Amino acid sequence: MSRSQLSARSLLRNSGSHSSPVAAESKDESPSKVAARFKHAAKKISAVSRVAAKERPRHLPRFLDLALVAHDLNQRAQARIATAARNIMDEEAGGAALAKLASFDLGDHHQPALRSKSLHAFKDEVGGAALEVELDAAVCVETLHALATAAFPAFCAALEKLFPLGTEGVELACDADFAVKDPARMRAKVDEYRSEHGTDWPRAKRLSDCLRASVVTADAARTVSAYEALSGSGAFTVVRLKNKLAEHAKPYCMHVNLRFQAPGLAAMTVEVQIVPTAIYSDQKTSHRLYTVARANSYAAYRGLAEEESDDDDDDDLDVAGDEEDLGVLTPTDARSPVEVPVWKFWAREQLRR
């Protein structure tokens, strides 16, 4: 380990483990000479600090150690997930049937409640294009959140009929705190959609996971059975399937979008992810580790944890913790400090050595 990588405490401890030449000589020197030596040393330390500040952060907080460990553990978790996905597809009972379930998109997964002509007429009446952003966030997002909240009991009940508690090899995860997507995350996704070329108003209609659940399965055969139960149910209509297990693509699940209509409410597009048990637990762990690894301080981590506590499929790349090009990363990136992981600063410095 180079001297620049040691902490201040380590340097002080090491310096005290053997006699210092300066200290030995100072016994026979006058107080003025000793003071001069310390003054000269202080100037050197100050000069080195100014130079070092241009190359790396002035302080190395302890959170860096945690971030580095989290990044390493996340990479290991991702390796386990990829291996588990391959093993599931290789299963004799169900693997071949799972591979035959091809991904498809009927082009009908946008939220039907936001396709109303009266909504467009309302926008044009109150301000037209000048108010598109505000109406998307304040009207469309809040409408979807209210609709998802009201539809949740019926949505959960319909899934419980298909996957009742105690079903061998199948577990339904439909907790209210996660099932209804947080409106702040919905607005963040709408902002991303707005930046994409060709996305027409309202952008919020693309939010297909405002109401979601997971079905955790023991093996490939039960994964296929879970999808068949959903597609054959009178309560749901499949409008899109992403078989990321067969495609061996992160986050390795059966991502299903369905049309669902709760009694007395407008129809909406919902999401159900069918995830094998061998992958599910590691996915949750991986997401938490990635949140730690991408933060550059504990305060930043707390903010990211609150921001990302409700994970969605649109963030698959983030959850997976895909690596970026460390060679071009600089502290003056366009991203804010919170968005630049502290471990990447460290990795960049290692590449420069």
Summary of the structure (lengths in Angstrom):
residues: 353
radius of gyration: 27.4
end to end distance: 12.1
largest distance: 95.0
contacts: 1001
relative contact order: 0.13
helix: 59%
strand: 10%
